[in-house]
Amino acid sequence: MNIPFLTLKEIAHRKLHFALAALAVALATGTFIGSLTFLNLHDRQTDLIMLEKEKETERVMADLREEMRKAGLDLSHNLLILPKNQNLKDFYAEDYAREDMPEENVDRLAESGIIVARHFLPSLRRRVEWPEMKRTIVLIGSRGQVPNLYKDPRKPLVQSVPPETIVLGHELAHSLNLKEGDQTAFMGRELTVHRTHPARGTTDDITAWIYLPEAQALFNMQGRINAILALECMCPIEGVTAKQAIEKILPDIQVIEMGTHILARQDSRNRAGQEAQEALERAVRARREERIGIQTLMAIVIPLVMIACVVWVGMLAYQNVKARSAEIGLFRALGVSAPRIVQLVLAKALAVGLTGGLAGGLLGFGGAARLAAGAQDEIALTSAAETLWNPALLGAGLLAAVFLTVISTWIPALLAARRDPALVLKGE
Amino acid sequence: MFLDIKELSVTFKGPAETVKVLERLSMTADKGEFVAVAGPSGCGKTTLLLACGTLLRPTSGQILIGGEDPYALSPEQRGAFRADAIGFVFQQFHLVPYLTVFENILAPSVAKPLPTAEARATELMEKFQLGQRKDHVPSALSAGEKQRTALARALLHNPDLILADEPTGNLDKENAAIVIRHLRELAREGKTVLMVTHDESALDKVDRVLRLDGGRLI
């Protein structure tokens, strides 16, 4: 006959009392473990959500970067280098530069080490009369792009125009009924149609391209050009850095950013990128605020539940000790010491704490997983499966449960030990 | 003298008044003696029994049991002494409600472990004709069976002093006679039996009757 045996027998005899006490402990432990588990699950969910959003943002940013790169490839967002003395009002009105500059400027740029533009396209551009066809066209003398020697050479963006050939814009080719391979007279020369472009919806449709030296010869401007296009500019949108860099190399030029509508599109792309970033930051803030809210709630609820548990279990313990007065009096009469009586009462508290703590732990883990699953199914289920079982937390919860229960029962146990057995046995 | 009480006084100090329950009472009881203490209600019979049982410290005077003053011991020593030397039988039986007959008889082993406790409990169950009720809880027993269980419990450690407080108070005549007979046998076996009783029919079964009134022997 020992204390554990007596404890189990007494529990079996007063099942309801034990169940009520264990339930209170289970609720307190469940709240404690459930709250911490829910917080852990919330953090895991946040990590997964943030990972998804970061991937999404990265995808958006990558798409934007690709769009911007392609915008460069469209020859739309480039820098146009003109002679310094070219009047821009006239340039925009006539769509070509009347002033000219040395063709060697291109080579100086290519050899200079500018790292902001990938290709340089020298051209001689004029609006001319095609006498044989009685058409006014835009004529561009081009020798293809000059690759930037400080960049890895790549496949040319713009195919050069071979000598004694002509490339036609869509409207020209269509209206003059010319196709690739046809021979045509152009300002007294016989040229072969090298290629016709598809419709672009720009002045390119009424443009013809010929070999630059042949254009220079036509206009008696050997070694002269009136424009250089810097392609695939990797400078900041405003082009300030590139402009400054180029103007440093060629002091007698002026640099113009081209395709403002594309710049506007780039602005909106960048804004979209910024918005994606801001959305990510908002999501982070929202999750952080949510966590703070949960923590604040926990900081209030957990202590309240613990206190309620201590009070309830203490009341039940006091009631139990009162109900066992005669039994305790008898044990004292039989010679059981006061400290042993305390052990007898606290042994039951230990059983209540362990039972309630274990039940509460399972309740806490299960409840938290269920709550998280309600919030966000897929992520929660994954998180729940990975984080549900936390032996350290269960151990801490069990210890806390036992501690609380013993604390609650301490005073009733002392009262039981100090009760005068003589009074009990006399029936007073 | 196995039980030697000298000038025993017990006074209770209440909020309103001080009550002298026992006043300078002296008595003795020898081994093998069956002594009854009789008297009207409130005369101090139970108080005398509890004082002899080391459960109620005298206000003054001395109680010697087997030559030892238990109130000179520490509470733990006194508890051990009580477990070893004294067996109690109460009017209300005071059986532990969730223990079986067998387990109730073993209850004193909580205070003082006994290697042969189970064998001793079995022997006592047979002695008091409780064998067929071994696994029954007190709520399933008759009053007579409960009291015989209490008697068996009191004898687990084979104490030298048996203190019985109105042992037949809740029993019918037949069961009362059985309990008295058992107490009589215990005295014959050499134990000192001190019984508090109202039961006049039991008084002719004892060796000596002490009458108490107003806290004094008359």
Interface residues (C-beta under 8 A of the other chain):
Chain A: M1 N2 I3 L6 K9 E10 A12 H13 R14 A326 E327 G329 L330 F331 R332 A333 L334 G335 V336 S337 A338 R340 P421 A422 L425 K426 G427
Chain B: T46 T47 L50 G53 L55 L56 P75 E76 G79 A80 F81 R82 A83 D84 F88 F90 Q92 H94 V96 P97 Y98 L99 E103 L106 A107 P108 S109 V110 A111 K112 A117 D165
